[in-house]
Amino acid sequence: MTDKAGPVPSAGDQPRVAAIIVAAGSGRRLAGAVGGRPKQYLDLWGQPLLARTLARFAAHPAIGSILTVIDPAFRDDFEACRAGLAGIADPVAGGATRQASVLAGLRALAPDEPDIVLIHDAARPFVSSSVIERTVAALREAEAVLAAVPVVDTVQKADASGLLLETIPREGLWAAQTPQGFRFARILAAHEAAAAAGRHDFTDDAAVARWAGIEVRTVLGDPGNVKITTADDLVAAERRLRMEEMLALADVRVGTGYDVHRFTEGDAVVLAGIRIPHTHKLEGHSDADVALHALTDAILGALGDGDIGSHFPPSDMRWKGADSAVFLREAARRVAARGGMIAHADISIVAEAPKIGPHREAMRARVADILGIDVDRVGVKATTNEALGFVGRREGIAAIATATIRLPFEPARR
């Protein structure tokens, strides 16, 4: 198996490229910290880790097909991960070791043999398009390719007690990553030969290839292409995604809103979506929810998108008696349509009565639900007007609101 292959065969100068995502492991080090669930199915900033990995390969134009090797016990979890992604084939069952799982994936691809196969760990969700591109490009001439990064830290060897024994020169040392890319026929033959020889101890596919006499070359990986192994890794990954989201939404805007409604005959007021028994109700074309009206204006103001009256004019009978959640939800939709998010909402209610304190948490929860944000991003406060003015005379209720939104940064339009 030491003969070298020539340039990779291709159709129309484009090799047929498949990816195998290895996701059959139990992830014992992390699973033990999170109740036994395999790490590849854990939530990572609102999306399963495996789903993020699959999406990276599904988005790359060079990848023709993607095969995932899984533990069949988690088939439903896998289906949730591939939902909405194109080019994800039905999975195959993995083996007792990573090496056995890769062989199962290679055998499954054999009937429709690709020219090139990339083998990637499910626990590396940050693999970049450029690393995938470099790996595929190198395989036009190389037999096997390993994405890796140079070792920059001093490497020390120690015994079992932690006693340092020697310093290992770092020149020529590389930290291996995935994907690892191969000519398909050669890596399949190498894995088959290793299995037949009873060699099940290889830690990655590059080691299998080298054992079989295949030359393996490095291509530059990415320091950010980290493997999530421990609970601390998962926390760091979430922090990274949070930071990336914040950097992407760098246009931070703040809007304010103010509204007032007078009292009229009735038995309850609606404030921040909560009905509160009272001696009167608030007069208005809709449900007169002064708090939600002020917050709707604050969000629209931050967007520079008119006000509540321009979008929901009181002259329009569609809004007579309407739940003001409709208005606030539309303001939130307009933020989302611009690719943004609502970072914070704060409402101050000015009223002599009724008392707001007993209803504050219900109000926060209702506003958070309407906006689709966490409740800790919503503030609700109340104060009296010290018996001054129309509020002090108990003629009505006022509300002031502030909204902070984040939008994708766009160059100024002149």
BAFIBA-729015 format. One record per residue (C-alpha): chain; x, y, z. Coordinates in steps of 0.5 Angstrom, whole numbers, plus 500, padded with zeros to 3 digits. Layout:
! BAFIBA-729015
<node ch="A" c1="X" c2="Y" c3="Z"/>
...
***
This chain:
! BAFIBA-729015
<node ch="A" c1="500" c2="500" c3="500"/>
<node ch="A" c1="506" c2="505" c3="499"/>
<node ch="A" c1="505" c2="507" c3="492"/>
<node ch="A" c1="503" c2="514" c3="491"/>
<node ch="A" c1="497" c2="516" c3="488"/>
<node ch="A" c1="497" c2="521" c3="482"/>
<node ch="A" c1="492" c2="527" c3="482"/>
<node ch="A" c1="485" c2="526" c3="484"/>
<node ch="A" c1="480" c2="524" c3="479"/>
<node ch="A" c1="475" c2="529" c3="478"/>
<node ch="A" c1="469" c2="530" c3="474"/>
<node ch="A" c1="469" c2="537" c3="470"/>
<node ch="A" c1="475" c2="539" c3="474"/>
<node ch="A" c1="471" c2="538" c3="481"/>
<node ch="A" c1="472" c2="532" c3="485"/>
<node ch="A" c1="466" c2="529" c3="489"/>
<node ch="A" c1="467" c2="530" c3="496"/>
<node ch="A" c1="464" c2="527" c3="502"/>
<node ch="A" c1="464" c2="528" c3="509"/>
<node ch="A" c1="464" c2="524" c3="515"/>
<node ch="A" c1="462" c2="527" c3="521"/>
<node ch="A" c1="464" c2="522" c3="527"/>
<node ch="A" c1="458" c2="523" c3="533"/>
<node ch="A" c1="457" c2="516" c3="536"/>
<node ch="A" c1="461" c2="517" c3="542"/>
<node ch="A" c1="459" c2="518" c3="549"/>
<node ch="A" c1="463" c2="524" c3="551"/>
<node ch="A" c1="464" c2="521" c3="558"/>
<node ch="A" c1="468" c2="527" c3="561"/>
<node ch="A" c1="463" c2="532" c3="559"/>
<node ch="A" c1="457" c2="527" c3="559"/>
<node ch="A" c1="458" c2="525" c3="567"/>
<node ch="A" c1="458" c2="533" c3="568"/>
<node ch="A" c1="451" c2="534" c3="565"/>
<node ch="A" c1="447" c2="528" c3="567"/>
<node ch="A" c1="450" c2="523" c3="562"/>
<node ch="A" c1="447" c2="526" c3="555"/>
<node ch="A" c1="453" c2="525" c3="550"/>
<node ch="A" c1="456" c2="532" c3="548"/>
<node ch="A" c1="454" c2="532" c3="541"/>
<node ch="A" c1="447" c2="533" c3="543"/>
<node ch="A" c1="448" c2="538" c3="548"/>
<node ch="A" c1="445" c2="545" c3="547"/>
<node ch="A" c1="450" c2="550" c3="545"/>
<node ch="A" c1="448" c2="557" c3="545"/>
<node ch="A" c1="441" c2="555" c3="543"/>
<node ch="A" c1="443" c2="550" c3="538"/>
<node ch="A" c1="445" c2="543" c3="539"/>
<node ch="A" c1="453" c2="542" c3="538"/>
<node ch="A" c1="452" c2="537" c3="533"/>
<node ch="A" c1="447" c2="541" c3="529"/>
<node ch="A" c1="452" c2="547" c3="529"/>
<node ch="A" c1="458" c2="542" c3="526"/>
<node ch="A" c1="453" c2="539" c3="521"/>
<node ch="A" c1="451" c2="546" c3="519"/>
<node ch="A" c1="458" c2="548" c3="517"/>
<node ch="A" c1="459" c2="543" c3="512"/>
<node ch="A" c1="452" c2="543" c3="509"/>
<node ch="A" c1="454" c2="551" c3="508"/>
<node ch="A" c1="460" c2="549" c3="504"/>
<node ch="A" c1="460" c2="549" c3="496"/>
<node ch="A" c1="465" c2="544" c3="496"/>
<node ch="A" c1="462" c2="538" c3="500"/>
<node ch="A" c1="457" c2="534" c3="496"/>
<node ch="A" c1="454" c2="529" c3="501"/>
<node ch="A" c1="455" c2="529" c3="509"/>
<node ch="A" c1="454" c2="522" c3="513"/>
<node ch="A" c1="454" c2="522" c3="520"/>
<node ch="A" c1="456" c2="516" c3="524"/>
<node ch="A" c1="451" c2="516" c3="531"/>
<node ch="A" c1="449" c2="511" c3="536"/>
<node ch="A" c1="442" c2="509" c3="534"/>
<node ch="A" c1="440" c2="510" c3="541"/>
<node ch="A" c1="440" c2="518" c3="539"/>
<node ch="A" c1="437" c2="517" c3="533"/>
<node ch="A" c1="431" c2="522" c3="535"/>
<node ch="A" c1="436" c2="527" c3="537"/>
<node ch="A" c1="440" c2="527" c3="531"/>
<node ch="A" c1="434" c2="528" c3="527"/>
<node ch="A" c1="433" c2="534" c3="530"/>
<node ch="A" c1="440" c2="536" c3="529"/>
<node ch="A" c1="439" c2="535" c3="521"/>
<node ch="A" c1="432" c2="539" c3="521"/>
<node ch="A" c1="433" c2="544" c3="515"/>
<node ch="A" c1="439" c2="542" c3="513"/>
<node ch="A" c1="441" c2="540" c3="506"/>
<node ch="A" c1="445" c2="534" c3="504"/>
<node ch="A" c1="445" c2="530" c3="510"/>
<node ch="A" c1="444" c2="523" c3="509"/>
<node ch="A" c1="441" c2="518" c3="513"/>
<node ch="A" c1="446" c2="516" c3="519"/>
<node ch="A" c1="449" c2="510" c3="520"/>
<node ch="A" c1="451" c2="506" c3="527"/>
<node ch="A" c1="458" c2="507" c3="530"/>
<node ch="A" c1="462" c2="502" c3="533"/>
<node ch="A" c1="465" c2="501" c3="540"/>
<node ch="A" c1="471" c2="505" c3="538"/>
<node ch="A" c1="472" c2="512" c3="534"/>
<node ch="A" c1="476" c2="508" c3="529"/>
<node ch="A" c1="471" c2="502" c3="528"/>
<node ch="A" c1="466" c2="508" c3="527"/>
<node ch="A" c1="470" c2="511" c3="522"/>
<node ch="A" c1="470" c2="505" c3="518"/>
<node ch="A" c1="463" c2="504" c3="518"/>
<node ch="A" c1="462" c2="511" c3="515"/>
<node ch="A" c1="467" c2="509" c3="510"/>
<node ch="A" c1="463" c2="502" c3="508"/>
<node ch="A" c1="457" c2="506" c3="508"/>
<node ch="A" c1="460" c2="511" c3="502"/>
<node ch="A" c1="463" c2="505" c3="498"/>
<node ch="A" c1="457" c2="504" c3="494"/>
<node ch="A" c1="457" c2="511" c3="491"/>
<node ch="A" c1="464" c2="512" c3="492"/>
<node ch="A" c1="467" c2="519" c3="492"/>
<node ch="A" c1="473" c2="522" c3="490"/>
<node ch="A" c1="475" c2="525" c3="497"/>
<node ch="A" c1="473" c2="524" c3="504"/>
<node ch="A" c1="473" c2="529" c3="510"/>
<node ch="A" c1="473" c2="526" c3="517"/>
<node ch="A" c1="471" c2="531" c3="522"/>
<node ch="A" c1="469" c2="530" c3="529"/>
<node ch="A" c1="462" c2="532" c3="531"/>
<node ch="A" c1="465" c2="536" c3="537"/>
<node ch="A" c1="469" c2="541" c3="533"/>
<node ch="A" c1="463" c2="546" c3="531"/>
<node ch="A" c1="467" c2="552" c3="530"/>
<node ch="A" c1="471" c2="549" c3="524"/>
<node ch="A" c1="471" c2="555" c3="519"/>
<node ch="A" c1="470" c2="555" c3="511"/>
<node ch="A" c1="477" c2="556" c3="510"/>
<node ch="A" c1="480" c2="550" c3="513"/>
<node ch="A" c1="475" c2="546" c3="509"/>
<node ch="A" c1="477" c2="549" c3="503"/>
<node ch="A" c1="484" c2="548" c3="504"/>
<node ch="A" c1="484" c2="541" c3="506"/>
<node ch="A" c1="480" c2="540" c3="500"/>
<node ch="A" c1="485" c2="544" c3="495"/>
<node ch="A" c1="491" c2="540" c3="498"/>
<node ch="A" c1="488" c2="533" c3="496"/>
<node ch="A" c1="488" c2="535" c3="489"/>
<node ch="A" c1="495" c2="533" c3="489"/>
<node ch="A" c1="496" c2="530" c3="496"/>
<node ch="A" c1="494" c2="523" c3="498"/>
<node ch="A" c1="492" c2="525" c3="505"/>
<node ch="A" c1="492" c2="532" c3="509"/>
<node ch="A" c1="491" c2="533" c3="516"/>
<node ch="A" c1="489" c2="540" c3="519"/>
<node ch="A" c1="493" c2="542" c3="524"/>
<node ch="A" c1="496" c2="548" c3="528"/>
<node ch="A" c1="504" c2="549" c3="530"/>
<node ch="A" c1="505" c2="548" c3="537"/>
<node ch="A" c1="507" c2="555" c3="540"/>
<node ch="A" c1="507" c2="553" c3="548"/>
<node ch="A" c1="513" c2="550" c3="551"/>
<node ch="A" c1="512" c2="542" c3="551"/>
<node ch="A" c1="514" c2="539" c3="558"/>
<node ch="A" c1="515" c2="531" c3="559"/>
<node ch="A" c1="513" c2="529" c3="566"/>
<node ch="A" c1="512" c2="523" c3="570"/>
<node ch="A" c1="506" c2="520" c3="573"/>
<node ch="A" c1="507" c2="524" c3="579"/>
<node ch="A" c1="508" c2="531" c3="576"/>
<node ch="A" c1="515" c2="531" c3="576"/>
<node ch="A" c1="518" c2="534" c3="570"/>
<node ch="A" c1="523" c2="530" c3="566"/>
<node ch="A" c1="525" c2="534" c3="560"/>
<node ch="A" c1="523" c2="540" c3="555"/>
<node ch="A" c1="521" c2="537" c3="548"/>
<node ch="A" c1="523" c2="542" c3="542"/>
<node ch="A" c1="517" c2="545" c3="539"/>
<node ch="A" c1="520" c2="546" c3="532"/>
<node ch="A" c1="516" c2="541" c3="528"/>
<node ch="A" c1="511" c2="540" c3="533"/>
<node ch="A" c1="503" c2="540" c3="530"/>
<node ch="A" c1="497" c2="540" c3="534"/>
<node ch="A" c1="492" c2="535" c3="530"/>
<node ch="A" c1="485" c2="538" c3="528"/>
<node ch="A" c1="480" c2="535" c3="524"/>
<node ch="A" c1="478" c2="535" c3="518"/>
<node ch="A" c1="483" c2="530" c3="516"/>
<node ch="A" c1="482" c2="529" c3="508"/>
<node ch="A" c1="484" c2="523" c3="504"/>
<node ch="A" c1="483" c2="520" c3="497"/>
<node ch="A" c1="477" c2="515" c3="499"/>
<node ch="A" c1="479" c2="509" c3="496"/>
<node ch="A" c1="486" c2="509" c3="500"/>
<node ch="A" c1="483" c2="511" c3="507"/>
<node ch="A" c1="478" c2="505" c3="506"/>
<node ch="A" c1="483" c2="500" c3="504"/>
<node ch="A" c1="488" c2="503" c3="510"/>
<node ch="A" c1="482" c2="502" c3="515"/>
<node ch="A" c1="480" c2="495" c3="513"/>
<node ch="A" c1="487" c2="493" c3="513"/>
<node ch="A" c1="488" c2="496" c3="520"/>
<node ch="A" c1="481" c2="492" c3="522"/>
<node ch="A" c1="484" c2="485" c3="519"/>
<node ch="A" c1="491" c2="486" c3="523"/>
<node ch="A" c1="487" c2="487" c3="529"/>
<node ch="A" c1="490" c2="494" c3="530"/>
<node ch="A" c1="484" c2="498" c3="534"/>
<node ch="A" c1="489" c2="503" c3="538"/>
<node ch="A" c1="490" c2="509" c3="533"/>
<node ch="A" c1="487" c2="515" c3="535"/>
<node ch="A" c1="486" c2="519" c3="529"/>
<node ch="A" c1="485" c2="517" c3="521"/>
<node ch="A" c1="492" c2="520" c3="520"/>
<node ch="A" c1="495" c2="515" c3="524"/>
<node ch="A" c1="491" c2="509" c3="520"/>
<node ch="A" c1="494" c2="512" c3="514"/>
<node ch="A" c1="501" c2="513" c3="516"/>
<node ch="A" c1="501" c2="506" c3="519"/>
<node ch="A" c1="498" c2="504" c3="512"/>
<node ch="A" c1="504" c2="507" c3="508"/>
<node ch="A" c1="500" c2="513" c3="506"/>
<node ch="A" c1="504" c2="520" c3="506"/>
<node ch="A" c1="500" c2="525" c3="510"/>
<node ch="A" c1="501" c2="532" c3="509"/>
<node ch="A" c1="499" c2="538" c3="514"/>
<node ch="A" c1="495" c2="544" c3="512"/>
<node ch="A" c1="494" c2="550" c3="516"/>
<node ch="A" c1="488" c2="549" c3="521"/>
<node ch="A" c1="485" c2="554" c3="526"/>
<node ch="A" c1="486" c2="556" c3="533"/>
<node ch="A" c1="479" c2="557" c3="534"/>
<node ch="A" c1="477" c2="550" c3="531"/>
<node ch="A" c1="477" c2="547" c3="538"/>
<node ch="A" c1="474" c2="541" c3="540"/>
<node ch="A" c1="469" c2="541" c3="546"/>
<node ch="A" c1="471" c2="536" c3="551"/>
<node ch="A" c1="470" c2="538" c3="558"/>
<node ch="A" c1="464" c2="542" c3="561"/>
<node ch="A" c1="469" c2="548" c3="562"/>
<node ch="A" c1="470" c2="547" c3="554"/>
<node ch="A" c1="462" c2="548" c3="553"/>
<node ch="A" c1="462" c2="554" c3="558"/>
<node ch="A" c1="468" c2="557" c3="554"/>
<node ch="A" c1="464" c2="556" c3="547"/>
<node ch="A" c1="458" c2="559" c3="549"/>
<node ch="A" c1="462" c2="565" c3="551"/>
<node ch="A" c1="465" c2="565" c3="545"/>
<node ch="A" c1="458" c2="565" c3="541"/>
<node ch="A" c1="455" c2="570" c3="545"/>
<node ch="A" c1="461" c2="575" c3="544"/>
<node ch="A" c1="461" c2="573" c3="536"/>
<node ch="A" c1="453" c2="575" c3="536"/>
<node ch="A" c1="454" c2="581" c3="540"/>
<node ch="A" c1="460" c2="583" c3="535"/>
<node ch="A" c1="455" c2="582" c3="529"/>
<node ch="A" c1="450" c2="586" c3="532"/>
<node ch="A" c1="455" c2="592" c3="534"/>
<node ch="A" c1="449" c2="598" c3="532"/>
<node ch="A" c1="447" c2="599" c3="539"/>
<node ch="A" c1="441" c2="604" c3="539"/>
<node ch="A" c1="436" c2="606" c3="545"/>
<node ch="A" c1="429" c2="609" c3="544"/>
<node ch="A" c1="424" c2="612" c3="549"/>
<node ch="A" c1="417" c2="612" c3="549"/>
<node ch="A" c1="411" c2="616" c3="553"/>
<node ch="A" c1="404" c2="614" c3="554"/>
<node ch="A" c1="398" c2="617" c3="558"/>
<node ch="A" c1="391" c2="614" c3="558"/>
<node ch="A" c1="385" c2="617" c3="563"/>
<node ch="A" c1="381" c2="613" c3="567"/>
<node ch="A" c1="374" c2="612" c3="565"/>
<node ch="A" c1="368" c2="608" c3="568"/>
<node ch="A" c1="370" c2="600" c3="569"/>
<node ch="A" c1="373" c2="595" c3="574"/>
<node ch="A" c1="380" c2="593" c3="572"/>
<node ch="A" c1="386" c2="596" c3="568"/>
<node ch="A" c1="391" c2="593" c3="563"/>
<node ch="A" c1="398" c2="594" c3="565"/>
<node ch="A" c1="404" c2="591" c3="561"/>
<node ch="A" c1="399" c2="585" c3="559"/>
<node ch="A" c1="396" c2="584" c3="566"/>
<node ch="A" c1="389" c2="585" c3="568"/>
<node ch="A" c1="389" c2="588" c3="575"/>
<node ch="A" c1="382" c2="590" c3="579"/>
<node ch="A" c1="381" c2="597" c3="580"/>
<node ch="A" c1="375" c2="602" c3="581"/>
<node ch="A" c1="376" c2="605" c3="574"/>
<node ch="A" c1="379" c2="602" c3="567"/>
<node ch="A" c1="383" c2="606" c3="562"/>
<node ch="A" c1="380" c2="609" c3="556"/>
<node ch="A" c1="383" c2="608" c3="549"/>
<node ch="A" c1="381" c2="605" c3="542"/>
<node ch="A" c1="385" c2="599" c3="544"/>
<node ch="A" c1="385" c2="596" c3="551"/>
<node ch="A" c1="389" c2="602" c3="553"/>
<node ch="A" c1="395" c2="598" c3="556"/>
<node ch="A" c1="399" c2="605" c3="557"/>
<node ch="A" c1="405" c2="601" c3="559"/>
<node ch="A" c1="406" c2="596" c3="552"/>
<node ch="A" c1="404" c2="603" c3="548"/>
<node ch="A" c1="410" c2="606" c3="551"/>
<node ch="A" c1="415" c2="600" c3="550"/>
<node ch="A" c1="412" c2="599" c3="543"/>
<node ch="A" c1="414" c2="607" c3="541"/>
<node ch="A" c1="421" c2="606" c3="545"/>
<node ch="A" c1="422" c2="600" c3="540"/>
<node ch="A" c1="420" c2="603" c3="534"/>
<node ch="A" c1="424" c2="610" c3="536"/>
<node ch="A" c1="430" c2="606" c3="537"/>
<node ch="A" c1="429" c2="603" c3="530"/>
<node ch="A" c1="427" c2="610" c3="527"/>
<node ch="A" c1="421" c2="607" c3="524"/>
<node ch="A" c1="415" c2="611" c3="526"/>
<node ch="A" c1="411" c2="611" c3="532"/>
<node ch="A" c1="405" c2="606" c3="535"/>
<node ch="A" c1="400" c2="611" c3="532"/>
<node ch="A" c1="403" c2="611" c3="525"/>
<node ch="A" c1="403" c2="603" c3="525"/>
<node ch="A" c1="396" c2="602" c3="528"/>
<node ch="A" c1="392" c2="609" c3="527"/>
<node ch="A" c1="386" c2="609" c3="532"/>
<node ch="A" c1="382" c2="611" c3="526"/>
<node ch="A" c1="382" c2="604" c3="524"/>
<node ch="A" c1="377" c2="600" c3="527"/>
<node ch="A" c1="381" c2="593" c3="527"/>
<node ch="A" c1="384" c2="596" c3="533"/>
<node ch="A" c1="378" c2="597" c3="537"/>
<node ch="A" c1="379" c2="594" c3="543"/>
<node ch="A" c1="385" c2="590" c3="541"/>
<node ch="A" c1="390" c2="587" c3="546"/>
<node ch="A" c1="396" c2="591" c3="546"/>
<node ch="A" c1="401" c2="585" c3="545"/>
<node ch="A" c1="399" c2="585" c3="538"/>
<node ch="A" c1="403" c2="592" c3="537"/>
<node ch="A" c1="409" c2="590" c3="541"/>
<node ch="A" c1="409" c2="584" c3="538"/>
<node ch="A" c1="410" c2="587" c3="531"/>
<node ch="A" c1="415" c2="592" c3="534"/>
<node ch="A" c1="419" c2="586" c3="536"/>
<node ch="A" c1="418" c2="583" c3="529"/>
<node ch="A" c1="421" c2="589" c3="525"/>
<node ch="A" c1="427" c2="589" c3="530"/>
<node ch="A" c1="428" c2="581" c3="528"/>
<node ch="A" c1="427" c2="583" c3="520"/>
<node ch="A" c1="433" c2="588" c3="521"/>
<node ch="A" c1="437" c2="582" c3="523"/>
<node ch="A" c1="437" c2="585" c3="530"/>
<node ch="A" c1="435" c2="583" c3="537"/>
<node ch="A" c1="432" c2="586" c3="543"/>
<node ch="A" c1="437" c2="587" c3="549"/>
<node ch="A" c1="433" c2="590" c3="554"/>
<node ch="A" c1="426" c2="593" c3="556"/>
<node ch="A" c1="425" c2="598" c3="561"/>
<node ch="A" c1="418" c2="600" c3="563"/>
<node ch="A" c1="416" c2="606" c3="569"/>
<node ch="A" c1="409" c2="606" c3="571"/>
<node ch="A" c1="407" c2="613" c3="574"/>
<node ch="A" c1="400" c2="612" c3="578"/>
<node ch="A" c1="397" c2="613" c3="585"/>
<node ch="A" c1="393" c2="607" c3="584"/>
<node ch="A" c1="393" c2="601" c3="583"/>
<node ch="A" c1="399" c2="598" c3="587"/>
<node ch="A" c1="404" c2="595" c3="582"/>
<node ch="A" c1="408" c2="591" c3="586"/>
<node ch="A" c1="404" c2="585" c3="587"/>
<node ch="A" c1="404" c2="584" c3="579"/>
<node ch="A" c1="411" c2="586" c3="578"/>
<node ch="A" c1="413" c2="579" c3="576"/>
<node ch="A" c1="407" c2="577" c3="572"/>
<node ch="A" c1="408" c2="584" c3="568"/>
<node ch="A" c1="416" c2="582" c3="567"/>
<node ch="A" c1="414" c2="575" c3="565"/>
<node ch="A" c1="408" c2="577" c3="560"/>
<node ch="A" c1="413" c2="583" c3="557"/>
<node ch="A" c1="419" c2="578" c3="556"/>
<node ch="A" c1="414" c2="572" c3="553"/>
<node ch="A" c1="411" c2="578" c3="548"/>
<node ch="A" c1="418" c2="580" c3="546"/>
<node ch="A" c1="421" c2="573" c3="546"/>
<node ch="A" c1="427" c2="575" c3="550"/>
<node ch="A" c1="429" c2="572" c3="557"/>
<node ch="A" c1="425" c2="575" c3="563"/>
<node ch="A" c1="432" c2="578" c3="566"/>
<node ch="A" c1="432" c2="583" c3="560"/>
<node ch="A" c1="426" c2="586" c3="562"/>
<node ch="A" c1="425" c2="591" c3="568"/>
<node ch="A" c1="418" c2="594" c3="571"/>
<node ch="A" c1="418" c2="599" c3="576"/>
<node ch="A" c1="413" c2="604" c3="579"/>
<node ch="A" c1="412" c2="610" c3="582"/>
<node ch="A" c1="407" c2="615" c3="584"/>
<node ch="A" c1="407" c2="623" c3="582"/>
<node ch="A" c1="406" c2="625" c3="590"/>
<node ch="A" c1="399" c2="627" c3="589"/>
<node ch="A" c1="401" c2="632" c3="583"/>
<node ch="A" c1="398" c2="633" c3="576"/>
<node ch="A" c1="393" c2="629" c3="573"/>
<node ch="A" c1="396" c2="623" c3="576"/>
<node ch="A" c1="396" c2="626" c3="583"/>
<node ch="A" c1="389" c2="627" c3="582"/>
<node ch="A" c1="388" c2="620" c3="580"/>
<node ch="A" c1="385" c2="622" c3="573"/>
<node ch="A" c1="389" c2="617" c3="569"/>
<node ch="A" c1="396" c2="613" c3="569"/>
<node ch="A" c1="402" c2="615" c3="565"/>
<node ch="A" c1="408" c2="610" c3="563"/>
<node ch="A" c1="415" c2="612" c3="560"/>
<node ch="A" c1="419" c2="606" c3="557"/>
<node ch="A" c1="426" c2="605" c3="554"/>
<node ch="A" c1="428" c2="600" c3="549"/>
<node ch="A" c1="435" c2="598" c3="548"/>
<node ch="A" c1="436" c2="594" c3="541"/>
<node ch="A" c1="442" c2="591" c3="537"/>
<node ch="A" c1="442" c2="591" c3="530"/>
<node ch="A" c1="448" c2="589" c3="525"/>
<node ch="A" c1="453" c2="594" c3="523"/>
<node ch="A" c1="452" c2="597" c3="516"/>
<node ch="A" c1="456" c2="603" c3="513"/>
<node ch="A" c1="453" c2="610" c3="513"/>
<node ch="A" c1="449" c2="611" c3="507"/>
<node ch="A" c1="450" c2="618" c3="505"/>
***
